[in-house]
Structures are given as structure tokens and as C-alpha cells.
Amino acid sequence: MYLIIGLGNPGPRYELTRHNIGFLVADSLAEKQRIVLSQGKYKALYGEGKIEGCDVIVAKPMTYMNNSGQSVKLILSALNIFPTRVLVIHDDIDLPLGKIKVKTKGGDAGQLGVRSITEKVGTDQYCRIRVGVGRPDDRGDIVDYVLTPFPEADTQLLNEVIEKAVIKVEETLIEMNKRNNKTGDRGEC
């Protein structure tokens, strides 16, 4: 079983903000794979299904970004999933809009949702899909920037970025599963 986490903040106020790109990608992935996300335990919207032959849970923590680790820890503990079988999708201000990178472990680069997960789970040994949202042009306040909706002019680009990120999640999951088959039960990214 693999756990795919999209990071973001719940509620309509945050729906199309840069900080919610993880939610947007998780929603698109779930829709593409016909996985229904619904409220339940674990302080998350989540659903179970198969992607590329792998059993997965797609989840969106409802704890707000900075407390995402609470939800992730609950899921891992309840379902006995190794952190190395976790794939977290999140915004990254150090990448321009449209750039997507996979990170296999390491620091949080100031991303507080990632920091929360690392602290609650007790390791940084999980996979991340970093989705670039860029930085403010005027060196303005980062918090205001990530909590501001994408401009309408970026709608087409945003849709393309979400589609690219969904494909990257699927490719990364395939790669994780191949490594799992070679290394035993840990599913390293």
C-alpha cells in the first residue's frame, strides 16, 4: 500500500491558492484514477484505489497545511504503512510555475507542511513531488503570495502544470514499486 498526500488548506477561501497546488493535483489524480475522496477518519479526505497496479490511498489532510503531519501519522499508524511508501505533493516557491521536481529525502526548505510531516513521522525518508509556484516579483510577503489565488491569466498554465504533476506522481509511483520489488517491503522512492 502506498500513501499519496496532497498538501493544502481546507475551505473555499484557499481553494485555488498557490499553497493548495498539492490538493489540486491530488483531486485531479483521484478523478483520473476514479478514486472517490470522502471525509472519514485520519483527519483527512481520502480514498482507496489502484494506480498502475499498486494499492494506494490518496489523501488530503484537513488539518491545515502546517499541521499535515497529524493526519499523515494517523494514516501510517492505522494502516501500518512505511514512511518510504509515502509520496507528498506540495507547492515550492523556489521553483518557477510549471517546474516539477522529485525529492527523495532531506530538509523541508521552509515548507511547513513538509516540516510537520517530518516531525510527526520522525523521518525525512519519504518522497516528495515539488510543484513550482514561483516567488512574488516584488520580493513581497511569501505568506500572502502563497495564500493568494493564481491569477486568471495563469489558468491554462495551471491546468497544464496539474496534468504534468499527475503524470509525475504516476511515474514516481511506478518507480517506487519497482524498487520495492527489488529491495523487499520498504518501497523506497
C-alpha positions as CSV (number, residue, x, y, z in Angstrom):
1,M,0.0,0.0,0.0
2,Y,1.3,3.5,-0.9
3,L,0.1,6.8,0.6
4,I,-0.2,9.8,-1.8
5,I,-0.7,13.0,0.2
6,G,-1.7,16.3,-1.4
7,L,-0.9,19.2,0.8
8,G,-3.1,22.3,1.1
9,N,-5.6,24.1,3.3
10,P,-9.3,23.2,3.6
11,G,-12.1,25.5,2.7
12,P,-13.2,27.7,-0.2
13,R,-11.0,30.6,0.8
14,Y,-7.9,28.6,-0.1
15,E,-9.2,26.5,-2.9
16,L,-7.3,27.9,-5.8
17,T,-4.3,29.4,-4.0
18,R,-0.7,28.5,-4.7
19,H,-0.4,26.8,-1.4
20,N,-3.1,24.4,-2.4
21,I,-1.4,23.0,-5.5
22,G,-1.0,19.7,-3.7
23,F,-4.8,19.5,-3.1
24,L,-5.4,20.4,-6.8
25,V,-3.0,17.6,-8.0
26,A,-4.5,15.1,-5.6
27,D,-8.0,15.9,-6.8
28,S,-7.0,15.6,-10.4
29,L,-5.2,12.3,-9.8
30,A,-8.1,10.9,-7.9
31,E,-10.6,11.9,-10.6
32,K,-8.3,10.4,-13.3
33,Q,-8.0,7.1,-11.4
34,R,-11.7,7.1,-10.3
35,I,-10.8,7.2,-6.7
36,V,-13.5,8.9,-4.6
37,L,-12.2,11.1,-1.8
38,S,-14.5,11.3,1.2
39,Q,-14.4,12.5,4.8
40,G,-13.6,9.9,7.3
41,K,-11.1,9.1,10.0
42,Y,-7.5,10.3,10.0
43,K,-8.4,14.0,9.8
44,A,-8.4,13.8,6.0
45,L,-10.4,13.4,2.9
46,Y,-9.2,10.1,1.5
47,G,-10.0,7.3,-0.9
48,E,-8.5,3.9,-1.8
49,G,-7.8,2.5,-5.2
50,K,-5.2,1.2,-7.6
51,I,-2.8,3.2,-9.7
52,E,-0.5,1.3,-12.1
53,G,-1.3,-1.9,-10.3
54,C,-0.4,-0.5,-6.9
55,D,-2.8,-0.3,-4.0
56,V,-2.9,3.4,-2.9
57,I,-4.6,5.8,-0.6
58,V,-4.9,9.3,-1.9
59,A,-5.4,11.7,1.0
60,K,-5.8,15.5,1.6
61,P,-5.2,16.4,5.3
62,M,-7.9,18.6,6.7
63,T,-5.6,19.9,9.5
64,Y,-4.4,22.9,7.5
65,M,-1.0,22.9,5.9
66,N,1.2,23.5,8.9
67,N,-0.3,20.5,10.8
68,S,-0.4,18.0,8.0
69,G,1.8,15.6,9.9
70,Q,-1.0,14.9,12.3
71,S,-3.1,13.3,9.6
72,V,-0.2,11.5,7.9
73,K,0.9,10.0,11.2
74,L,-2.6,8.7,11.9
75,I,-2.8,7.1,8.5
76,L,0.6,5.5,8.7
77,S,0.0,4.1,12.2
78,A,-3.5,2.8,11.5
79,L,-2.6,1.1,8.2
80,N,1.0,0.1,9.1
81,I,2.5,1.9,6.1
82,F,6.2,2.6,6.0
83,P,7.2,6.3,5.5
84,T,9.2,5.2,2.5
85,R,5.9,4.3,0.9
86,V,4.6,7.9,1.2
87,L,4.6,10.4,-1.7
88,V,3.8,14.0,-0.7
89,I,2.7,16.6,-3.3
90,H,3.4,20.2,-2.3
91,D,4.0,23.7,-3.5
92,D,7.5,25.0,-3.9
93,I,8.3,28.7,-4.1
94,D,11.9,28.0,-5.1
95,L,10.7,26.6,-8.4
96,P,9.1,28.6,-11.2
97,L,5.5,27.9,-12.0
98,G,5.4,24.8,-14.1
99,K,8.6,23.2,-12.9
100,I,8.2,19.9,-11.1
101,K,10.9,18.0,-9.3
102,V,11.0,14.8,-7.3
103,K,12.9,14.9,-4.0
104,T,13.6,11.6,-2.2
105,K,14.5,12.8,1.2
106,G,16.1,15.7,3.0
107,G,15.2,19.1,4.5
108,D,11.9,20.9,4.2
109,A,13.3,24.1,2.6
110,G,10.9,26.1,4.7
111,Q,7.7,24.3,3.6
112,L,5.8,24.0,6.9
113,G,3.6,21.1,5.8
114,V,6.6,19.0,4.9
115,R,8.2,20.1,8.2
116,S,5.1,18.9,10.1
117,I,5.2,15.5,8.4
118,T,8.9,15.1,9.1
119,E,8.4,16.0,12.7
120,K,5.3,13.8,13.3
121,V,6.6,10.8,11.4
122,G,10.1,11.1,12.7
123,T,11.9,10.8,9.4
124,D,12.5,12.7,6.2
125,Q,12.8,9.4,4.3
126,Y,9.7,9.9,2.1
127,C,9.2,11.0,-1.4
128,R,8.1,14.5,-2.5
129,I,6.7,15.9,-5.7
130,R,7.7,19.6,-5.6
131,V,5.4,21.7,-7.8
132,G,6.8,25.1,-8.6
133,V,4.6,28.1,-7.9
134,G,7.3,30.8,-8.2
135,R,8.1,33.7,-6.0
136,P,6.5,37.1,-5.8
137,D,8.1,39.5,-8.3
138,D,8.4,42.4,-5.8
139,R,10.0,40.3,-3.0
140,G,6.7,40.8,-1.2
141,D,5.5,38.7,1.7
142,I,5.7,35.0,0.9
143,V,2.8,34.0,3.1
144,D,0.5,36.5,1.3
145,Y,1.8,35.2,-2.0
146,V,1.2,31.5,-1.4
147,L,-2.3,32.2,0.1
148,T,-3.4,34.3,-2.9
149,P,-5.2,32.6,-5.7
150,F,-3.5,32.0,-9.0
151,P,-4.3,34.9,-11.4
152,E,-6.9,34.1,-14.1
153,A,-4.2,34.7,-16.8
154,D,-2.4,31.6,-15.4
155,T,-5.5,29.3,-15.6
156,Q,-4.3,27.4,-18.7
157,L,-0.8,27.1,-17.5
158,L,-2.1,25.9,-14.1
159,N,-4.2,23.2,-15.7
160,E,-1.1,22.1,-17.7
161,V,1.0,22.0,-14.5
162,I,-1.6,20.0,-12.7
163,E,-1.7,17.5,-15.6
164,K,2.1,17.2,-15.6
165,A,2.2,16.7,-11.9
166,V,-0.4,13.9,-12.0
167,I,1.8,12.2,-14.7
168,K,4.9,12.7,-12.5
169,V,3.1,11.1,-9.5
170,E,2.1,8.1,-11.6
171,E,5.7,7.7,-12.9
172,T,7.2,8.1,-9.4
173,L,4.8,5.5,-8.1
174,I,5.8,3.0,-10.8
175,E,9.5,3.7,-9.9
176,M,8.8,3.3,-6.2
177,N,7.1,0.0,-6.8
178,K,10.0,-1.3,-9.0
179,R,12.4,-0.5,-6.2
180,N,10.1,-2.1,-3.7
181,N,10.1,-5.3,-5.7
182,K,13.9,-5.3,-5.7
183,T,14.5,-4.3,-2.1
184,G,11.8,-6.1,-0.2
185,D,9.0,-4.4,1.6
186,R,10.1,-0.8,2.1
187,G,9.2,0.8,-1.2
188,E,11.9,3.4,-1.3
189,C,11.4,6.4,-3.6
